[in-house]
Amino acid sequence: MADVLRSDLLQQIQTSCKYSITIDESTDISVKQNLVTYARLLETDEFGMALPHTYFLGVAELQ
């Protein structure tokens, strides 16, 4: 299921007129460092207006 959602999101990114990738590092309570990734894109609605949407891409534990 996750592969299908990731594939759909990558297709949305490719067809978007503009997009950005946000990467944030955070440390949780057990002192593990995590890298969180988001994608923000402009999507056109049914009226032709470009609206920003933010999507969660994933989290990876850092060594």
CHARMM internal coordinates of N, CA and C (Angstrom, degrees):
IC EDIT
DIST 1 N 1 CA 1.4450
DIST 1 CA 1 C 1.5283
ANGL 1 N 1 CA 1 C 111.06
DIST 1 C 2 N 1.3390
ANGL 1 CA 1 C 2 N 117.49
DIHE 1 N 1 CA 1 C 2 N -42.84
DIST 2 N 2 CA 1.4530
ANGL 1 C 2 N 2 CA 120.71
DIHE 1 CA 1 C 2 N 2 CA -179.24
DIST 2 CA 2 C 1.5246
ANGL 2 N 2 CA 2 C 111.55
DIHE 1 C 2 N 2 CA 2 C -62.55
DIST 2 C 3 N 1.3385
ANGL 2 CA 2 C 3 N 117.13
DIHE 2 N 2 CA 2 C 3 N -35.84
DIST 3 N 3 CA 1.4644
ANGL 2 C 3 N 3 CA 120.02
DIHE 2 CA 2 C 3 N 3 CA 179.23
DIST 3 CA 3 C 1.5242
ANGL 3 N 3 CA 3 C 111.24
DIHE 2 C 3 N 3 CA 3 C -65.11
DIST 3 C 4 N 1.3278
ANGL 3 CA 3 C 4 N 117.09
DIHE 3 N 3 CA 3 C 4 N -36.78
DIST 4 N 4 CA 1.4686
ANGL 3 C 4 N 4 CA 120.91
DIHE 3 CA 3 C 4 N 4 CA 178.41
DIST 4 CA 4 C 1.5253
ANGL 4 N 4 CA 4 C 110.19
DIHE 3 C 4 N 4 CA 4 C -66.83
DIST 4 C 5 N 1.3305
ANGL 4 CA 4 C 5 N 117.38
DIHE 4 N 4 CA 4 C 5 N -44.05
DIST 5 N 5 CA 1.4633
ANGL 4 C 5 N 5 CA 120.70
DIHE 4 CA 4 C 5 N 5 CA 178.63
DIST 5 CA 5 C 1.5264
ANGL 5 N 5 CA 5 C 111.28
DIHE 4 C 5 N 5 CA 5 C -64.56
DIST 5 C 6 N 1.3346
ANGL 5 CA 5 C 6 N 116.68
DIHE 5 N 5 CA 5 C 6 N -41.88
DIST 6 N 6 CA 1.4690
ANGL 5 C 6 N 6 CA 120.67
DIHE 5 CA 5 C 6 N 6 CA 178.61
DIST 6 CA 6 C 1.5254
ANGL 6 N 6 CA 6 C 110.70
DIHE 5 C 6 N 6 CA 6 C -63.73
DIST 6 C 7 N 1.3249
ANGL 6 CA 6 C 7 N 117.11
DIHE 6 N 6 CA 6 C 7 N -40.22
DIST 7 N 7 CA 1.4621
ANGL 6 C 7 N 7 CA 121.63
DIHE 6 CA 6 C 7 N 7 CA 178.34
DIST 7 CA 7 C 1.5250
ANGL 7 N 7 CA 7 C 110.82
DIHE 6 C 7 N 7 CA 7 C -63.83
DIST 7 C 8 N 1.3360
ANGL 7 CA 7 C 8 N 117.08
DIHE 7 N 7 CA 7 C 8 N -42.79
DIST 8 N 8 CA 1.4645
ANGL 7 C 8 N 8 CA 121.00
DIHE 7 CA 7 C 8 N 8 CA 177.81
DIST 8 CA 8 C 1.5211
ANGL 8 N 8 CA 8 C 111.30
DIHE 7 C 8 N 8 CA 8 C -63.11
DIST 8 C 9 N 1.3361
ANGL 8 CA 8 C 9 N 116.76
DIHE 8 N 8 CA 8 C 9 N -41.80
DIST 9 N 9 CA 1.4564
ANGL 8 C 9 N 9 CA 120.57
DIHE 8 CA 8 C 9 N 9 CA 179.71
DIST 9 CA 9 C 1.5245
ANGL 9 N 9 CA 9 C 111.48
DIHE 8 C 9 N 9 CA 9 C -66.23
DIST 9 C 10 N 1.3312
ANGL 9 CA 9 C 10 N 117.90
DIHE 9 N 9 CA 9 C 10 N -41.33
DIST 10 N 10 CA 1.4675
ANGL 9 C 10 N 10 CA 120.75
DIHE 9 CA 9 C 10 N 10 CA 177.31
DIST 10 CA 10 C 1.5260
ANGL 10 N 10 CA 10 C 110.85
DIHE 9 C 10 N 10 CA 10 C -62.61
DIST 10 C 11 N 1.3105
ANGL 10 CA 10 C 11 N 117.35
DIHE 10 N 10 CA 10 C 11 N -36.60
DIST 11 N 11 CA 1.4667
ANGL 10 C 11 N 11 CA 120.74
DIHE 10 CA 10 C 11 N 11 CA 177.15
DIST 11 CA 11 C 1.5328
ANGL 11 N 11 CA 11 C 110.05
DIHE 10 C 11 N 11 CA 11 C -66.54
DIST 11 C 12 N 1.3374
ANGL 11 CA 11 C 12 N 117.73
DIHE 11 N 11 CA 11 C 12 N -40.64
DIST 12 N 12 CA 1.4627
ANGL 11 C 12 N 12 CA 121.03
DIHE 11 CA 11 C 12 N 12 CA 177.00
DIST 12 CA 12 C 1.5263
ANGL 12 N 12 CA 12 C 110.92
DIHE 11 C 12 N 12 CA 12 C -62.93
DIST 12 C 13 N 1.3327
ANGL 12 CA 12 C 13 N 117.50
DIHE 12 N 12 CA 12 C 13 N -40.11
DIST 13 N 13 CA 1.4624
ANGL 12 C 13 N 13 CA 121.40
DIHE 12 CA 12 C 13 N 13 CA 178.64
DIST 13 CA 13 C 1.5261
ANGL 13 N 13 CA 13 C 110.18
DIHE 12 C 13 N 13 CA 13 C -63.41
DIST 13 C 14 N 1.3204
ANGL 13 CA 13 C 14 N 117.35
DIHE 13 N 13 CA 13 C 14 N -42.24
DIST 14 N 14 CA 1.4610
ANGL 13 C 14 N 14 CA 120.92
DIHE 13 CA 13 C 14 N 14 CA -178.76
DIST 14 CA 14 C 1.5176
ANGL 14 N 14 CA 14 C 112.27
DIHE 13 C 14 N 14 CA 14 C -66.37
DIST 14 C 15 N 1.3279
ANGL 14 CA 14 C 15 N 118.00
DIHE 14 N 14 CA 14 C 15 N -31.92
DIST 15 N 15 CA 1.4676
ANGL 14 C 15 N 15 CA 120.48
DIHE 14 CA 14 C 15 N 15 CA -178.23
DIST 15 CA 15 C 1.5235
ANGL 15 N 15 CA 15 C 112.74
DIHE 14 C 15 N 15 CA 15 C -92.23
DIST 15 C 16 N 1.3414
ANGL 15 CA 15 C 16 N 117.44
DIHE 15 N 15 CA 15 C 16 N -8.16
DIST 16 N 16 CA 1.4578
ANGL 15 C 16 N 16 CA 121.06
DIHE 15 CA 15 C 16 N 16 CA -179.57
DIST 16 CA 16 C 1.5258
ANGL 16 N 16 CA 16 C 109.87
DIHE 15 C 16 N 16 CA 16 C -73.64
DIST 16 C 17 N 1.3414
ANGL 16 CA 16 C 17 N 115.70
DIHE 16 N 16 CA 16 C 17 N 144.93
DIST 17 N 17 CA 1.4610
ANGL 16 C 17 N 17 CA 118.79
DIHE 16 CA 16 C 17 N 17 CA 178.77
DIST 17 CA 17 C 1.5280
ANGL 17 N 17 CA 17 C 111.42
DIHE 16 C 17 N 17 CA 17 C -72.92
DIST 17 C 18 N 1.3275
ANGL 17 CA 17 C 18 N 117.32
DIHE 17 N 17 CA 17 C 18 N -30.81
DIST 18 N 18 CA 1.4634
ANGL 17 C 18 N 18 CA 121.61
DIHE 17 CA 17 C 18 N 18 CA 177.98
DIST 18 CA 18 C 1.5221
ANGL 18 N 18 CA 18 C 108.52
DIHE 17 C 18 N 18 CA 18 C -145.96
DIST 18 C 19 N 1.3391
ANGL 18 CA 18 C 19 N 115.78
DIHE 18 N 18 CA 18 C 19 N 145.61
DIST 19 N 19 CA 1.4600
ANGL 18 C 19 N 19 CA 120.90
DIHE 18 CA 18 C 19 N 19 CA 176.34
DIST 19 CA 19 C 1.5196
ANGL 19 N 19 CA 19 C 109.59
DIHE 18 C 19 N 19 CA 19 C -153.48
DIST 19 C 20 N 1.3267
ANGL 19 CA 19 C 20 N 115.07
DIHE 19 N 19 CA 19 C 20 N 161.83
DIST 20 N 20 CA 1.4595
ANGL 19 C 20 N 20 CA 120.33
DIHE 19 CA 19 C 20 N 20 CA 174.91
DIST 20 CA 20 C 1.5232
ANGL 20 N 20 CA 20 C 108.34
DIHE 19 C 20 N 20 CA 20 C -142.64
DIST 20 C 21 N 1.3195
ANGL 20 CA 20 C 21 N 115.40
DIHE 20 N 20 CA 20 C 21 N 156.12
DIST 21 N 21 CA 1.4567
ANGL 20 C 21 N 21 CA 122.94
DIHE 20 CA 20 C 21 N 21 CA 177.35
DIST 21 CA 21 C 1.5249
ANGL 21 N 21 CA 21 C 107.35
DIHE 20 C 21 N 21 CA 21 C -114.32
DIST 21 C 22 N 1.3291
ANGL 21 CA 21 C 22 N 116.73
DIHE 21 N 21 CA 21 C 22 N 129.99
DIST 22 N 22 CA 1.4584
ANGL 21 C 22 N 22 CA 122.34
DIHE 21 CA 21 C 22 N 22 CA 178.03
DIST 22 CA 22 C 1.5221
ANGL 22 N 22 CA 22 C 108.57
DIHE 21 C 22 N 22 CA 22 C -114.07
DIST 22 C 23 N 1.3240
ANGL 22 CA 22 C 23 N 115.79
DIHE 22 N 22 CA 22 C 23 N 130.34
DIST 23 N 23 CA 1.4631
ANGL 22 C 23 N 23 CA 121.68
DIHE 22 CA 22 C 23 N 23 CA 179.37
DIST 23 CA 23 C 1.5204
ANGL 23 N 23 CA 23 C 107.57
DIHE 22 C 23 N 23 CA 23 C -123.29
DIST 23 C 24 N 1.3319
ANGL 23 CA 23 C 24 N 116.01
DIHE 23 N 23 CA 23 C 24 N 130.97
DIST 24 N 24 CA 1.4582
ANGL 23 C 24 N 24 CA 121.41
DIHE 23 CA 23 C 24 N 24 CA -178.06
DIST 24 CA 24 C 1.5231
ANGL 24 N 24 CA 24 C 109.31
DIHE 23 C 24 N 24 CA 24 C -133.99
DIST 24 C 25 N 1.3133
ANGL 24 CA 24 C 25 N 115.91
DIHE 24 N 24 CA 24 C 25 N 136.99
DIST 25 N 25 CA 1.4549
ANGL 24 C 25 N 25 CA 121.07
DIHE 24 CA 24 C 25 N 25 CA 177.50
DIST 25 CA 25 C 1.5227
ANGL 25 N 25 CA 25 C 107.80
DIHE 24 C 25 N 25 CA 25 C -104.77
DIST 25 C 26 N 1.3372
ANGL 25 CA 25 C 26 N 115.52
DIHE 25 N 25 CA 25 C 26 N 136.55
DIST 26 N 26 CA 1.4544
ANGL 25 C 26 N 26 CA 119.30
DIHE 25 CA 25 C 26 N 26 CA 175.78
DIST 26 CA 26 C 1.5226
ANGL 26 N 26 CA 26 C 109.42
DIHE 25 C 26 N 26 CA 26 C -142.95
DIST 26 C 27 N 1.3180
ANGL 26 CA 26 C 27 N 115.80
DIHE 26 N 26 CA 26 C 27 N 154.34
DIST 27 N 27 CA 1.4574
ANGL 26 C 27 N 27 CA 121.79
DIHE 26 CA 26 C 27 N 27 CA 178.44
DIST 27 CA 27 C 1.5192
ANGL 27 N 27 CA 27 C 107.92
DIHE 26 C 27 N 27 CA 27 C -112.39
DIST 27 C 28 N 1.3400
ANGL 27 CA 27 C 28 N 117.15
DIHE 27 N 27 CA 27 C 28 N 127.50
DIST 28 N 28 CA 1.4564
ANGL 27 C 28 N 28 CA 120.01
DIHE 27 CA 27 C 28 N 28 CA -178.91
DIST 28 CA 28 C 1.5227
ANGL 28 N 28 CA 28 C 110.87
DIHE 27 C 28 N 28 CA 28 C -86.67
DIST 28 C 29 N 1.3062
ANGL 28 CA 28 C 29 N 116.57
DIHE 28 N 28 CA 28 C 29 N -178.03
DIST 29 N 29 CA 1.4602
ANGL 28 C 29 N 29 CA 122.27
DIHE 28 CA 28 C 29 N 29 CA -174.15
DIST 29 CA 29 C 1.5258
ANGL 29 N 29 CA 29 C 112.84
DIHE 28 C 29 N 29 CA 29 C -64.43
DIST 29 C 30 N 1.3347
ANGL 29 CA 29 C 30 N 117.58
DIHE 29 N 29 CA 29 C 30 N -25.70
DIST 30 N 30 CA 1.4694
ANGL 29 C 30 N 30 CA 120.51
DIHE 29 CA 29 C 30 N 30 CA 178.76
DIST 30 CA 30 C 1.5279
ANGL 30 N 30 CA 30 C 111.46
DIHE 29 C 30 N 30 CA 30 C -90.47
DIST 30 C 31 N 1.3271
ANGL 30 CA 30 C 31 N 117.72
DIHE 30 N 30 CA 30 C 31 N 15.43
DIST 31 N 31 CA 1.4562
ANGL 30 C 31 N 31 CA 126.29
DIHE 30 CA 30 C 31 N 31 CA 176.16
DIST 31 CA 31 C 1.5338
ANGL 31 N 31 CA 31 C 111.91
DIHE 30 C 31 N 31 CA 31 C 63.62
DIST 31 C 32 N 1.3110
ANGL 31 CA 31 C 32 N 117.24
DIHE 31 N 31 CA 31 C 32 N 32.06
DIST 32 N 32 CA 1.4641
ANGL 31 C 32 N 32 CA 121.99
DIHE 31 CA 31 C 32 N 32 CA 172.28
DIST 32 CA 32 C 1.5214
ANGL 32 N 32 CA 32 C 108.08
DIHE 31 C 32 N 32 CA 32 C -97.45
DIST 32 C 33 N 1.3214
ANGL 32 CA 32 C 33 N 115.46
DIHE 32 N 32 CA 32 C 33 N 134.20
DIST 33 N 33 CA 1.4552
ANGL 32 C 33 N 33 CA 119.86
DIHE 32 CA 32 C 33 N 33 CA 178.88
DIST 33 CA 33 C 1.5258
ANGL 33 N 33 CA 33 C 109.24
DIHE 32 C 33 N 33 CA 33 C -89.97
DIST 33 C 34 N 1.3351
ANGL 33 CA 33 C 34 N 115.08
DIHE 33 N 33 CA 33 C 34 N 134.90
DIST 34 N 34 CA 1.4618
ANGL 33 C 34 N 34 CA 121.91
DIHE 33 CA 33 C 34 N 34 CA -178.73
DIST 34 CA 34 C 1.5166
ANGL 34 N 34 CA 34 C 109.94
DIHE 33 C 34 N 34 CA 34 C -125.60
DIST 34 C 35 N 1.3204
ANGL 34 CA 34 C 35 N 116.20
DIHE 34 N 34 CA 34 C 35 N 145.47
DIST 35 N 35 CA 1.4530
ANGL 34 C 35 N 35 CA 123.20
DIHE 34 CA 34 C 35 N 35 CA 176.47
DIST 35 CA 35 C 1.5201
ANGL 35 N 35 CA 35 C 107.25
DIHE 34 C 35 N 35 CA 35 C -111.90
DIST 35 C 36 N 1.3291
ANGL 35 CA 35 C 36 N 116.81
DIHE 35 N 35 CA 35 C 36 N 116.34
DIST 36 N 36 CA 1.4589
ANGL 35 C 36 N 36 CA 122.76
DIHE 35 CA 35 C 36 N 36 CA -177.73
DIST 36 CA 36 C 1.5298
ANGL 36 N 36 CA 36 C 108.07
DIHE 35 C 36 N 36 CA 36 C -105.87
DIST 36 C 37 N 1.3316
ANGL 36 CA 36 C 37 N 116.77
DIHE 36 N 36 CA 36 C 37 N 134.41
DIST 37 N 37 CA 1.4593
ANGL 36 C 37 N 37 CA 122.01
DIHE 36 CA 36 C 37 N 37 CA -176.49
DIST 37 CA 37 C 1.5296
ANGL 37 N 37 CA 37 C 110.48
DIHE 36 C 37 N 37 CA 37 C -123.13
DIST 37 C 38 N 1.3418
ANGL 37 CA 37 C 38 N 115.20
DIHE 37 N 37 CA 37 C 38 N 134.01
DIST 38 N 38 CA 1.4598
ANGL 37 C 38 N 38 CA 122.70
DIHE 37 CA 37 C 38 N 38 CA 178.27
DIST 38 CA 38 C 1.5339
ANGL 38 N 38 CA 38 C 109.14
DIHE 37 C 38 N 38 CA 38 C -127.66
DIST 38 C 39 N 1.3180
ANGL 38 CA 38 C 39 N 116.43
DIHE 38 N 38 CA 38 C 39 N 153.17
DIST 39 N 39 CA 1.4585
ANGL 38 C 39 N 39 CA 122.07
DIHE 38 CA 38 C 39 N 39 CA 171.20
DIST 39 CA 39 C 1.5192
ANGL 39 N 39 CA 39 C 108.07
DIHE 38 C 39 N 39 CA 39 C -118.96
DIST 39 C 40 N 1.3218
ANGL 39 CA 39 C 40 N 116.54
DIHE 39 N 39 CA 39 C 40 N 134.39
DIST 40 N 40 CA 1.4718
ANGL 39 C 40 N 40 CA 121.49
DIHE 39 CA 39 C 40 N 40 CA 177.14
DIST 40 CA 40 C 1.5190
ANGL 40 N 40 CA 40 C 107.16
DIHE 39 C 40 N 40 CA 40 C -119.90
DIST 40 C 41 N 1.3276
ANGL 40 CA 40 C 41 N 116.41
DIHE 40 N 40 CA 40 C 41 N 125.44
DIST 41 N 41 CA 1.4576
ANGL 40 C 41 N 41 CA 120.25
DIHE 40 CA 40 C 41 N 41 CA -178.50
DIST 41 CA 41 C 1.5064
ANGL 41 N 41 CA 41 C 112.34
DIHE 40 C 41 N 41 CA 41 C -132.44
DIST 41 C 42 N 1.3234
ANGL 41 CA 41 C 42 N 114.58
DIHE 41 N 41 CA 41 C 42 N 159.56
DIST 42 N 42 CA 1.4553
ANGL 41 C 42 N 42 CA 120.83
DIHE 41 CA 41 C 42 N 42 CA 172.31
DIST 42 CA 42 C 1.5179
ANGL 42 N 42 CA 42 C 107.36
DIHE 41 C 42 N 42 CA 42 C -95.09
DIST 42 C 43 N 1.3318
ANGL 42 CA 42 C 43 N 115.52
DIHE 42 N 42 CA 42 C 43 N 123.90
DIST 43 N 43 CA 1.4569
ANGL 42 C 43 N 43 CA 121.06
DIHE 42 CA 42 C 43 N 43 CA 177.51
DIST 43 CA 43 C 1.5218
ANGL 43 N 43 CA 43 C 108.22
DIHE 42 C 43 N 43 CA 43 C -118.14
DIST 43 C 44 N 1.3122
ANGL 43 CA 43 C 44 N 115.91
DIHE 43 N 43 CA 43 C 44 N 140.00
DIST 44 N 44 CA 1.4546
ANGL 43 C 44 N 44 CA 121.19
DIHE 43 CA 43 C 44 N 44 CA -179.11
DIST 44 CA 44 C 1.5223
ANGL 44 N 44 CA 44 C 109.54
DIHE 43 C 44 N 44 CA 44 C -89.02
DIST 44 C 45 N 1.3528
ANGL 44 CA 44 C 45 N 115.75
DIHE 44 N 44 CA 44 C 45 N 129.52
DIST 45 N 45 CA 1.4619
ANGL 44 C 45 N 45 CA 119.46
DIHE 44 CA 44 C 45 N 45 CA 178.60
DIST 45 CA 45 C 1.5304
ANGL 45 N 45 CA 45 C 110.33
DIHE 44 C 45 N 45 CA 45 C -87.00
DIST 45 C 46 N 1.3336
ANGL 45 CA 45 C 46 N 116.80
DIHE 45 N 45 CA 45 C 46 N -174.53
DIST 46 N 46 CA 1.4668
ANGL 45 C 46 N 46 CA 120.80
DIHE 45 CA 45 C 46 N 46 CA -176.18
DIST 46 CA 46 C 1.5244
ANGL 46 N 46 CA 46 C 113.06
DIHE 45 C 46 N 46 CA 46 C -68.34
DIST 46 C 47 N 1.3448
ANGL 46 CA 46 C 47 N 117.54
DIHE 46 N 46 CA 46 C 47 N -13.85
DIST 47 N 47 CA 1.4627
ANGL 46 C 47 N 47 CA 121.50
DIHE 46 CA 46 C 47 N 47 CA 178.27
DIST 47 CA 47 C 1.5233
ANGL 47 N 47 CA 47 C 112.58
DIHE 46 C 47 N 47 CA 47 C -97.55
DIST 47 C 48 N 1.3297
ANGL 47 CA 47 C 48 N 117.13
DIHE 47 N 47 CA 47 C 48 N 1.61
DIST 48 N 48 CA 1.4549
ANGL 47 C 48 N 48 CA 121.86
DIHE 47 CA 47 C 48 N 48 CA 179.63
DIST 48 CA 48 C 1.5129
ANGL 48 N 48 CA 48 C 114.77
DIHE 47 C 48 N 48 CA 48 C 86.01
DIST 48 C 49 N 1.3290
ANGL 48 CA 48 C 49 N 117.18
DIHE 48 N 48 CA 48 C 49 N 8.60
DIST 49 N 49 CA 1.4624
ANGL 48 C 49 N 49 CA 120.59
DIHE 48 CA 48 C 49 N 49 CA 179.10
DIST 49 CA 49 C 1.5225
ANGL 49 N 49 CA 49 C 109.75
DIHE 48 C 49 N 49 CA 49 C -88.50
DIST 49 C 50 N 1.3160
ANGL 49 CA 49 C 50 N 116.62
DIHE 49 N 49 CA 49 C 50 N 137.44
DIST 50 N 50 CA 1.4651
ANGL 49 C 50 N 50 CA 121.58
DIHE 49 CA 49 C 50 N 50 CA 177.91
DIST 50 CA 50 C 1.5214
ANGL 50 N 50 CA 50 C 108.51
DIHE 49 C 50 N 50 CA 50 C -87.46
DIST 50 C 51 N 1.3224
ANGL 50 CA 50 C 51 N 116.09
DIHE 50 N 50 CA 50 C 51 N 120.19
DIST 51 N 51 CA 1.4570
ANGL 50 C 51 N 51 CA 121.96
DIHE 50 CA 50 C 51 N 51 CA -178.97
DIST 51 CA 51 C 1.5290
ANGL 51 N 51 CA 51 C 109.97
DIHE 50 C 51 N 51 CA 51 C -118.10
DIST 51 C 52 N 1.3536
ANGL 51 CA 51 C 52 N 117.64
DIHE 51 N 51 CA 51 C 52 N 137.98
DIST 52 N 52 CA 1.4669
ANGL 51 C 52 N 52 CA 119.83
DIHE 51 CA 51 C 52 N 52 CA 179.44
DIST 52 CA 52 C 1.5247
ANGL 52 N 52 CA 52 C 111.49
DIHE 51 C 52 N 52 CA 52 C -77.64
DIST 52 C 53 N 1.3178
ANGL 52 CA 52 C 53 N 116.30
DIHE 52 N 52 CA 52 C 53 N 140.45
DIST 53 N 53 CA 1.4619
ANGL 52 C 53 N 53 CA 123.30
DIHE 52 CA 52 C 53 N 53 CA 175.90
DIST 53 CA 53 C 1.5229
ANGL 53 N 53 CA 53 C 107.73
DIHE 52 C 53 N 53 CA 53 C -135.28
DIST 53 C 54 N 1.3259
ANGL 53 CA 53 C 54 N 116.94
DIHE 53 N 53 CA 53 C 54 N 139.48
DIST 54 N 54 CA 1.4560
ANGL 53 C 54 N 54 CA 122.77
DIHE 53 CA 53 C 54 N 54 CA 179.25
DIST 54 CA 54 C 1.5184
ANGL 54 N 54 CA 54 C 109.37
DIHE 53 C 54 N 54 CA 54 C -112.99
DIST 54 C 55 N 1.3396
ANGL 54 CA 54 C 55 N 116.23
DIHE 54 N 54 CA 54 C 55 N 132.29
DIST 55 N 55 CA 1.4590
ANGL 54 C 55 N 55 CA 122.36
DIHE 54 CA 54 C 55 N 55 CA -178.46
DIST 55 CA 55 C 1.5205
ANGL 55 N 55 CA 55 C 109.78
DIHE 54 C 55 N 55 CA 55 C -124.39
DIST 55 C 56 N 1.3128
ANGL 55 CA 55 C 56 N 116.29
DIHE 55 N 55 CA 55 C 56 N 138.90
DIST 56 N 56 CA 1.4512
ANGL 55 C 56 N 56 CA 123.41
DIHE 55 CA 55 C 56 N 56 CA 176.18
DIST 56 CA 56 C 1.5272
ANGL 56 N 56 CA 56 C 108.20
DIHE 55 C 56 N 56 CA 56 C -78.59
DIST 56 C 57 N 1.3415
ANGL 56 CA 56 C 57 N 117.70
DIHE 56 N 56 CA 56 C 57 N 125.65
DIST 57 N 57 CA 1.4571
ANGL 56 C 57 N 57 CA 121.51
DIHE 56 CA 56 C 57 N 57 CA 179.48
DIST 57 CA 57 C 1.5178
ANGL 57 N 57 CA 57 C 112.34
DIHE 56 C 57 N 57 CA 57 C -96.53
DIST 57 C 58 N 1.3202
ANGL 57 CA 57 C 58 N 117.33
DIHE 57 N 57 CA 57 C 58 N -39.20
DIST 58 N 58 CA 1.4527
ANGL 57 C 58 N 58 CA 118.31
DIHE 57 CA 57 C 58 N 58 CA -179.48
DIST 58 CA 58 C 1.5158
ANGL 58 N 58 CA 58 C 112.72
DIHE 57 C 58 N 58 CA 58 C 166.08
DIST 58 C 59 N 1.3370
ANGL 58 CA 58 C 59 N 113.31
DIHE 58 N 58 CA 58 C 59 N 174.09
DIST 59 N 59 CA 1.4557
ANGL 58 C 59 N 59 CA 121.18
DIHE 58 CA 58 C 59 N 59 CA 176.92
DIST 59 CA 59 C 1.5233
ANGL 59 N 59 CA 59 C 107.46
DIHE 58 C 59 N 59 CA 59 C -134.44
DIST 59 C 60 N 1.3290
ANGL 59 CA 59 C 60 N 115.73
DIHE 59 N 59 CA 59 C 60 N 136.44
DIST 60 N 60 CA 1.4775
ANGL 59 C 60 N 60 CA 120.80
DIHE 59 CA 59 C 60 N 60 CA -179.49
DIST 60 CA 60 C 1.5217
ANGL 60 N 60 CA 60 C 107.97
DIHE 59 C 60 N 60 CA 60 C -130.01
DIST 60 C 61 N 1.3190
ANGL 60 CA 60 C 61 N 116.09
DIHE 60 N 60 CA 60 C 61 N 135.30
DIST 61 N 61 CA 1.4526
ANGL 60 C 61 N 61 CA 121.01
DIHE 60 CA 60 C 61 N 61 CA 177.34
DIST 61 CA 61 C 1.5295
ANGL 61 N 61 CA 61 C 109.28
DIHE 60 C 61 N 61 CA 61 C -78.68
DIST 61 C 62 N 1.3214
ANGL 61 CA 61 C 62 N 116.21
DIHE 61 N 61 CA 61 C 62 N 132.01
DIST 62 N 62 CA 1.4605
ANGL 61 C 62 N 62 CA 121.38
DIHE 61 CA 61 C 62 N 62 CA 179.32
DIST 62 CA 62 C 1.5191
ANGL 62 N 62 CA 62 C 109.80
DIHE 61 C 62 N 62 CA 62 C -92.45
DIST 62 C 63 N 1.3126
ANGL 62 CA 62 C 63 N 115.67
DIHE 62 N 62 CA 62 C 63 N 151.30
DIST 63 N 63 CA 1.4703
ANGL 62 C 63 N 63 CA 121.18
DIHE 62 CA 62 C 63 N 63 CA 179.59
DIST 63 CA 63 C 1.5044
ANGL 63 N 63 CA 63 C 110.02
DIHE 62 C 63 N 63 CA 63 C -90.46
END
COOR INIT
IC SEED 1 N 1 CA 1 C
IC BUILD
